[in-house]
C-alpha cells in the first residue's frame, strides 16, 4: 500500500517536474537533539529558476520555515492520508530550502534509541546527499550488541561516519536515485547518562595523567642513559640510586653510606652534578637532600 502511494505521488510530481528546471542536488540534513527533537532541513537546488516546488514527508511535521534563494516564502502545508505535503508557487528561485521539526521518526528497542525513516524519491535528481547528526554524547550501538536481535547499527550500510567535533555524523551520497523508489534509513544509537559521561571523562583524564607520567618517566630514564655516557662511575652510581628512590630524591648521608664513600667525597660529586643541572640540593637543617632534575 505504502509503495503504491509513493509511486503515485512520484508520478504526480514527475508530471509537475517535466515542465520545470532540472534538480541537480537534493540535500537532507537531520539533527537529532535532546528531548526527542528532530530538526529537518531539505535543500533542493535546480539548474535554473523555478516557479513551483513541492516536498513530501511520510510523517507529521511542525514549525515549518521555507526559503527560496535565501528569502522566506509562504507555502501550502497539507496533511495527507499518509504524511504531509508542502506546495510552493511563484518562487522564481534556483534553491528552495524546507526546514521543520519532524515527528514519528524516533523509537526505542529496549534501552536502545533508533532513528528510522523511509525517504521517498519524488523527483528526478542528479545527486542526493543525506546527513544525520546524532545527539551530543550519543554513540552508535556496536554490531555485537545488535546481532542477537538480527539488526545492524546503520542502514544503508554504505554510510560514511565522521564527527563535527561535538557529535557523530552519518552520511550517504546517492547518484541519480530512481524516481518512485525509497531509501530506508535506520540508525541505532545510545545516549550516555550524566553519570556515565562523568565516568567517561574521568577515565579519559586518568588515561591522560597515566600517559603523561609514563612519558615523563621514560624521558627521565632516557636522559639518564644519555648522561651515563659522560658521567664518571661514581656519578653514575648516584644517578642510579636516585632513579630507584621514591620521588627521585635521597638524603646525602644515605648516599655516602650506600656508595661506601666519605661524606666530603659525596658532597663534591653532588655539587658537581648540581652545577651541571643534573641534580638539585635541598638543604633541610643540618641535612642535605639530593633530588634528580631530569
Residue pairs with C-beta under 8 A, 6 or more apart in sequence:
2 58
2 82
2 118
3 182
5 81
5 82
6 120
6 122
6 180
6 182
7 180
9 56
9 120
9 122
10 120
10 121
10 122
10 179
10 180
11 180
13 54
13 56
13 122
13 123
14 123
14 124
14 179
16 52
16 54
17 23
17 123
17 124
20 46
20 50
20 51
20 52
21 46
21 47
21 48
21 49
21 50
21 94
22 46
22 47
22 48
22 124
22 126
23 44
23 45
23 46
23 123
23 124
23 125
23 126
24 45
24 46
24 47
24 125
24 126
24 127
25 43
25 44
25 45
25 125
25 126
25 127
25 128
25 129
26 42
26 43
26 44
26 45
26 123
26 125
26 127
26 128
26 129
27 41
27 42
27 43
27 44
27 45
27 128
27 129
27 130
27 131
28 40
28 41
28 42
28 43
28 119
28 128
28 129
28 130
28 131
29 40
29 41
29 42
29 43
29 131
29 133
30 38
30 39
30 40
30 41
30 102
30 115
30 117
30 130
30 131
30 132
30 133
31 38
31 39
31 41
31 133
32 38
32 106
32 115
32 132
32 133
32 134
32 135
32 138
33 39
33 135
34 135
34 136
36 106
37 101
38 101
38 102
38 103
38 105
38 106
38 115
39 99
39 101
39 102
40 57
40 61
40 98
40 99
40 100
40 101
40 102
41 97
41 98
41 99
42 55
42 97
42 98
42 99
43 95
43 96
43 97
43 98
44 53
44 55
44 95
44 96
44 97
44 98
44 123
44 125
45 94
45 95
46 94
46 95
47 94
48 94
49 91
49 92
49 93
49 94
50 91
50 92
50 93
50 94
50 96
51 89
51 90
51 91
51 92
52 87
52 88
52 89
52 91
53 68
53 87
53 88
53 91
53 93
53 96
54 85
54 86
54 87
54 88
54 122
55 85
55 86
55 98
56 80
56 83
56 84
56 85
56 86
56 120
56 122
57 83
57 84
57 85
57 100
57 102
58 82
58 83
58 117
58 118
58 120
59 83
59 84
59 102
59 103
59 104
59 105
59 117
60 79
60 83
60 84
60 102
60 103
60 104
61 77
61 84
61 100
61 101
61 102
61 103
62 100
62 101
62 103
63 100
63 101
64 75
64 77
64 86
64 98
64 99
64 100
65 72
65 99
65 100
66 72
66 73
66 74
66 75
66 86
66 88
66 96
66 97
66 98
66 99
67 73
67 96
67 97
67 99
68 88
68 91
68 92
68 93
68 95
68 96
68 97
69 93
69 94
69 95
70 95
71 93
73 88
73 91
75 86
75 87
75 88
75 89
76 86
76 87
76 88
77 84
77 85
77 86
78 84
78 85
78 86
78 87
86 98
88 96
102 117
105 115
105 116
105 117
106 113
106 114
106 115
106 116
107 113
107 114
107 116
108 114
109 149
109 151
109 188
111 190
112 141
112 145
112 146
112 188
112 189
112 190
113 138
113 188
113 189
113 190
113 191
114 186
114 187
114 188
114 189
115 132
115 134
115 185
115 186
115 187
115 189
116 184
116 185
116 186
116 187
117 185
118 182
118 183
118 184
118 185
119 130
119 182
119 183
119 184
119 185
120 181
120 182
121 128
121 177
121 178
121 179
121 180
121 181
121 182
121 183
122 179
122 180
123 179
124 179
125 176
125 177
126 175
126 176
127 173
127 174
127 175
127 176
128 172
128 173
128 174
128 175
128 177
128 183
129 171
129 172
129 173
129 174
130 171
130 172
130 173
130 174
130 183
130 185
131 169
131 170
131 171
132 169
132 170
132 171
132 185
132 187
133 164
133 167
133 168
133 169
134 140
134 167
134 168
134 169
134 170
134 187
134 189
135 167
135 189
135 191
136 166
136 167
137 167
137 191
137 192
137 197
138 167
138 168
138 189
138 190
138 191
138 192
139 168
139 189
139 190
139 192
140 153
140 154
140 161
140 168
140 170
140 187
140 188
140 189
141 153
141 188
141 189
141 190
142 153
143 152
143 153
146 152
146 153
146 188
151 188
153 187
153 188
154 161
154 170
154 186
154 187
154 188
155 184
155 185
155 186
155 187
156 172
156 183
156 184
156 185
158 172
159 170
159 171
159 172
160 170
160 171
160 172
160 173
161 168
161 169
161 170
161 171
162 168
162 169
162 171
163 169
168 189
170 187
172 183
172 185
174 183
177 183
192 200
219 294
220 243
220 248
220 292
220 294
221 243
223 294
224 239
224 243
224 292
224 294
227 239
227 278
227 294
228 236
228 239
231 239
234 259
234 261
234 265
234 269
235 269
235 272
235 273
237 259
238 255
238 259
238 266
238 269
238 270
238 273
238 279
238 290
239 273
239 278
239 292
241 250
241 255
241 258
241 259
242 248
242 249
242 250
242 279
242 290
242 291
242 292
243 292
247 291
248 291
248 292
248 294
249 282
249 289
249 290
249 291
249 292
250 289
250 290
251 287
251 288
251 289
251 290
252 263
252 266
252 267
252 270
252 281
252 287
252 288
252 289
252 290
253 263
253 287
255 261
255 266
255 270
255 290
256 262
256 263
256 265
256 266
259 266
261 269
267 288
270 279
270 281
270 288
270 290
271 281
273 279
274 280
274 281
277 293
278 292
278 293
278 294
279 290
279 291
279 292
279 293
280 290
280 291
280 292
280 293
281 288
281 289
281 290
281 291
282 288
282 289
282 290
282 291
283 289
